[in-house]
Amino acid sequence: MRIISLFSGAGGLDLGLIQAGHHIVWANDNDTDAVASYKLNLGEHIFFGDIESFKTNNVPYADVIVGGFPCQGFSQANLLRSPEDNRNKLYRHFIRFIEAKKPLWFLAENVRGILSLGRGSAIKKIELDFSRVGYRVKYQLFNMADYGVPQNRWRVIIAGTRKDLPANADYQYPEPTHCDPLKLQKIQKNREGVLLPWINCSEALKDVPEPGESSDNLPNHIYSKYKVTDRNFTGHRMTDPNKPSPTILARGNGGGGVCAIQHPQNHRRMTIREAAIIQTFPRDFRFSGKMNSCYRQVGNAVPVLFARLLGDQLLKLEKFAKAQK
């Protein structure tokens, strides 16, 4: 299907949708390095600039609109978060595009902090806003590790279906494919078959050479020299090699502040490439910009594998899209 992508970043979500067989007709982001990475890997259909500056009548038709509107104001890591944070209002531009283009479906991604912001009032307001512009709305919290991503990464997916479509055209979330190994014996078969154990981070990185070795020809295989520690604080905890990676972070701006997760051996920080592998980017996907900017782009992305599964679910709705044309 034809898809418009907003707040696209370097293109993790879009790449997964493309892998599922969809066509991104228009994309946007206001980060110069992320747009450069997107163009390098996915094409010239992304436009740089603040979303407020784009008129919807200059954007092509699409069956679906997707996007991860900026989440810093919603994050549980932001101790000053508030329903009045200006960053929390950027979702209204997402709604502006949806109201103008009237896609059949939309998918919006955000951090789990969005569910508790304002004691739940923020997500209810967002749900109401989408409903008012003509969509049946639902949302669900996911751990990416349950879908084959070697990372404990909790994210909310808000899905909308245009109200004039029948109930059987509602978007259906993908079923889990993996599970915490400690819980496997208690879980029966799901719709797709037997659940597999989570993929741990050491397994995901087992054949990645140390940066600088003669066999190393991986792009972006450089790492932060920030000291590894053993403190119970975000970005400073030891990485358990027998579990999925901690959440790949996107803290800071292009000038600094990113805290890279420790390698499973805990002898250094993960390289940009290793973090991208944990985010299930292809190994030949190249990130543009300085090191901290690249770390941020990786950390901001939707894991490509999970995005592809979201796209697979959209494929099941193509008959309804064809009926509207």
C-alpha distance (Angstrom), angle and dihedral (degrees) to the residues before:
residue distance angle dihedral
M1 . . .
R2 3.80 . .
I3 3.80 112.3 .
I4 3.81 135.7 -168.7
S5 3.81 113.2 -153.8
L6 3.81 121.8 -156.8
F7 3.82 126.2 -170.7
S8 3.80 84.8 13.3
G9 3.81 100.5 170.4
A10 3.79 113.7 -174.6
G11 3.81 90.2 -24.8
G12 3.81 110.2 -98.7
L13 3.80 93.6 140.9
D14 3.80 92.9 41.8
L15 3.79 93.7 48.9
G16 3.80 91.2 53.8
L17 3.80 90.9 49.5
I18 3.81 90.4 49.1
Q19 3.80 89.8 50.3
A20 3.81 87.6 53.8
G21 3.81 89.6 56.4
H22 3.80 103.8 -96.2
H23 3.81 129.7 131.2
I24 3.81 122.2 -128.6
V25 3.80 105.2 -147.1
W26 3.81 99.0 177.9
A27 3.81 134.9 7.5
N28 3.80 136.7 177.9
D29 3.79 141.3 -165.5
N30 3.81 135.5 156.6
D31 3.82 97.8 -143.5
T32 3.81 111.4 98.1
D33 3.81 95.6 -153.9
A34 3.81 93.5 46.3
V35 3.81 90.8 50.4
A36 3.81 89.9 49.1
S37 3.82 90.2 51.3
Y38 3.80 91.0 47.6
K39 3.81 92.7 50.6
L40 3.79 91.9 46.5
N41 3.81 93.0 54.1
L42 3.82 108.7 22.3
G43 3.79 109.7 23.8
E44 3.79 147.4 -95.8
H45 3.82 97.2 -66.6
I46 3.82 92.7 98.6
F47 3.82 119.3 95.5
F48 3.79 123.8 -152.6
G49 3.80 120.1 -134.7
D50 3.79 145.8 75.4
I51 3.78 111.0 -56.7
E52 3.82 90.1 -127.1
S53 3.82 89.3 66.9
F54 3.81 96.5 59.6
K55 3.79 122.1 90.2
T56 3.78 112.9 -143.5
N57 3.82 93.6 -139.2
N58 3.82 88.4 68.2
V59 3.81 91.6 56.1
P60 3.84 119.6 88.1
Y61 3.80 125.4 -116.3
A62 3.79 117.7 -86.8
D63 3.79 137.0 -177.7
V64 3.81 91.7 -141.5
I65 3.80 137.7 26.5
V66 3.79 118.2 -156.5
G67 3.77 135.4 177.0
G68 3.76 148.8 139.6
F69 3.77 102.4 -128.7
P70 3.83 111.5 -150.6
C71 3.76 109.7 -72.8
Q72 3.81 105.9 -170.7
G73 3.79 91.6 106.7
F74 3.81 91.1 51.5
S75 3.81 98.9 44.3
Q76 3.80 119.2 115.2
A77 3.81 85.8 -137.8
N78 3.81 89.1 66.2
L79 3.78 103.3 84.2
L80 3.81 91.0 -173.2
R81 3.80 94.8 54.1
S82 3.77 115.5 144.2
P83 3.80 137.5 169.9
E84 3.83 85.4 -117.3
D85 3.83 95.0 58.1
N86 3.85 106.1 126.3
R87 3.80 90.0 -136.1
N88 3.80 88.5 62.0
K89 3.80 89.4 61.2
L90 3.79 96.9 60.8
Y91 3.78 88.3 87.6
R92 3.81 85.7 73.5
H93 3.80 88.6 69.9
F94 3.79 86.7 53.4
I95 3.80 86.5 54.6
R96 3.82 90.5 46.0
F97 3.80 90.0 58.6
I98 3.79 92.4 45.2
E99 3.79 93.3 49.5
A100 3.81 91.5 48.7
K101 3.83 100.1 41.8
K102 3.83 97.0 33.9
P103 3.82 96.6 -152.0
L104 3.78 118.3 -168.1
W105 3.80 91.6 -119.3
F106 3.78 140.3 7.3
L107 3.79 134.3 -162.2
A108 3.81 122.7 -161.0
E109 3.81 124.4 -174.3
N110 3.78 127.6 -156.6
V111 3.80 145.0 150.7
R112 3.78 120.8 -80.5
G113 3.81 90.3 -111.7
I114 3.78 86.9 78.7
L115 3.82 88.6 73.5
S116 3.81 94.9 59.3
L117 3.80 99.9 35.1
G118 3.80 109.6 122.6
R119 3.82 88.0 4.0
G120 3.78 89.7 -66.1
S121 3.80 96.5 -44.4
A122 3.83 94.2 111.7
I123 3.81 96.4 58.6
K124 3.80 91.0 44.3
K125 3.81 90.0 52.1
I126 3.80 91.1 48.2
E127 3.81 90.3 48.8
L128 3.81 90.6 50.3
D129 3.80 92.7 48.6
F130 3.80 91.8 53.8
S131 3.80 90.9 46.0
R132 3.80 91.3 52.7
V133 3.81 91.9 58.0
G134 3.80 91.3 53.7
Y135 3.81 110.9 -83.9
R136 3.79 138.2 122.7
V137 3.78 103.3 -133.4
K138 3.77 136.6 -159.1
Y139 3.78 135.1 162.5
Q140 3.77 136.7 -161.8
L141 3.80 138.2 -175.2
F142 3.82 116.6 -124.7
N143 3.79 135.8 -171.9
M144 3.80 107.3 -146.4
A145 3.82 89.8 -146.6
D146 3.81 87.6 70.2
Y147 3.83 88.5 64.2
G148 3.79 101.6 50.5
V149 3.80 97.8 -86.3
P150 3.84 109.6 134.4
Q151 3.80 91.7 -132.3
N152 3.79 139.6 81.2
R153 3.78 97.7 -125.6
W154 3.80 120.6 154.6
R155 3.79 117.0 -156.7
V156 3.80 137.0 163.3
I157 3.81 120.4 -130.4
I158 3.79 115.9 -159.3
A159 3.81 111.5 -161.6
G160 3.78 127.2 -167.9
T161 3.81 132.5 -169.9
R162 3.80 121.5 -166.8
K163 3.79 108.9 -106.4
D164 3.81 95.4 -127.7
L165 3.82 90.2 64.5
P166 3.82 118.5 90.4
A167 3.80 120.1 -100.7
N168 3.80 91.7 -106.0
A169 3.82 88.0 62.3
D170 3.81 92.1 65.1
Y171 3.78 114.3 124.5
Q172 3.81 111.5 -103.6
Y173 3.79 120.8 -152.5
P174 3.81 118.8 -124.2
E175 3.79 117.9 -98.5
P176 3.83 118.0 -116.0
T177 3.79 116.3 -94.6
H178 3.82 98.6 -172.2
C179 3.79 138.1 39.5
D180 3.78 143.9 -168.7
P181 3.84 103.1 -79.7
L182 3.81 90.1 -132.9
K183 3.81 89.9 61.1
L184 3.80 99.7 41.7
Q185 3.80 95.5 95.6
K186 3.80 90.5 56.1
I187 3.79 95.5 51.0
Q188 3.78 125.3 82.0
K189 3.79 127.1 -150.4
N190 3.78 116.7 -61.5
R191 3.80 126.0 -147.1
E192 3.80 92.7 -80.2
G193 3.80 96.9 44.1
V194 3.77 136.2 -97.5
L195 3.78 116.5 -1.8
L196 3.79 117.2 -118.7
P197 3.82 124.4 -137.0
W198 3.77 118.5 -97.1
I199 3.81 115.6 -85.8
N200 3.79 109.4 -116.5
C201 3.79 122.7 -139.6
S202 3.79 96.1 -116.0
E203 3.81 89.6 56.3
A204 3.80 91.1 50.0
L205 3.83 91.8 51.9
K206 3.80 100.1 33.8
D207 3.82 96.8 113.5
V208 3.81 97.5 38.2
P209 3.83 109.4 113.6
E210 3.77 121.7 -133.1
P211 3.80 110.1 -90.9
G212 3.79 111.2 -93.2
E213 3.80 96.1 25.4
S214 3.81 116.7 133.8
S215 3.82 90.5 -111.8
D216 3.78 91.1 53.6
N217 3.80 110.7 110.0
L218 3.79 97.4 142.4
P219 3.81 117.8 128.9
N220 3.81 117.6 -118.2
H221 3.81 91.5 12.7
I222 3.81 94.4 150.9
Y223 3.77 128.7 111.0
S224 3.78 145.4 -153.3
K225 3.80 114.2 -99.3
Y226 3.80 89.6 -148.6
K227 3.81 106.1 140.0
V228 3.80 117.6 -94.8
T229 3.79 113.1 -126.3
D230 3.77 142.0 175.9
R231 3.78 104.2 -128.5
N232 3.78 128.0 131.0
F233 3.77 94.1 -117.1
T234 3.81 133.5 107.0
G235 3.81 110.0 -79.8
H236 3.80 93.1 7.7
R237 3.79 101.5 74.1
M238 3.79 122.7 108.4
T239 3.80 113.5 -103.0
D240 3.81 114.9 -121.0
P241 3.83 106.5 -136.6
N242 3.80 91.1 -156.3
K243 3.80 94.9 59.0
P244 3.79 136.0 56.9
S245 3.78 112.6 -80.5
P246 3.78 120.5 -88.9
T247 3.80 112.9 -102.9
I248 3.81 112.2 -63.4
L249 3.79 103.0 -119.9
A250 3.80 131.9 -134.1
R251 3.78 98.9 -171.3
G252 3.78 120.6 146.4
N253 3.79 133.2 22.3
G254 3.78 133.4 -87.4
G255 3.80 90.6 -79.2
G256 3.78 96.4 60.5
G257 3.77 144.9 -70.1
V258 3.80 100.3 107.1
C259 3.80 113.0 136.8
A260 3.80 110.1 -154.0
I261 3.80 118.5 -148.4
Q262 3.79 117.0 -110.2
H263 3.80 119.4 -100.9
P264 3.84 115.4 -106.2
Q265 3.81 88.9 -105.4
N266 3.81 88.7 52.5
H267 3.80 92.4 -138.6
R268 3.83 93.3 116.5
R269 3.79 143.6 -12.9
M270 3.79 119.5 -72.2
T271 3.77 115.2 -94.8
I272 3.79 120.1 -117.6
R273 3.80 87.5 -104.4
E274 3.79 93.6 51.1
A275 3.80 91.1 49.1
A276 3.82 88.2 49.9
I277 3.82 90.4 51.2
I278 3.80 89.3 52.1
Q279 3.83 85.6 51.8
T280 3.85 86.8 51.6
F281 3.80 96.1 -117.0
P282 3.83 114.3 153.9
R283 3.77 112.4 -97.5
D284 3.80 92.6 -117.4
F285 3.83 93.8 54.7
R286 3.82 106.2 117.0
F287 3.79 125.1 -149.8
S288 3.81 121.0 -151.5
G289 3.79 127.1 -142.9
K290 3.78 138.4 36.4
M291 3.79 121.1 -31.1
N292 3.81 97.5 -96.1
S293 3.79 91.3 47.0
C294 3.81 90.3 52.5
Y295 3.80 91.8 49.3
R296 3.80 88.4 51.1
Q297 3.80 92.9 49.9
V298 3.79 90.7 51.6
G299 3.80 92.8 47.0
N300 3.81 93.4 48.6
A301 3.80 93.9 52.9
V302 3.78 130.8 101.7
P303 3.83 107.0 -120.3
V304 3.79 106.1 -98.0
L305 3.81 94.3 -133.5
F306 3.80 93.2 54.2
A307 3.82 90.1 45.7
R308 3.79 89.6 54.3
L309 3.81 90.1 52.9
L310 3.81 89.3 51.6
G311 3.79 87.4 51.2
D312 3.79 92.1 49.7
Q313 3.80 88.6 57.9
L314 3.80 90.1 52.1
L315 3.79 90.0 54.2
K316 3.79 88.7 62.5
L317 3.82 88.0 63.2
E318 3.80 97.9 52.5
K319 3.79 93.6 105.6
F320 3.79 89.2 63.6
A321 3.80 90.8 48.3
K322 3.81 91.3 51.9
A323 3.79 90.9 49.6
Q324 3.81 90.1 58.1
K325 3.81 94.0 55.5
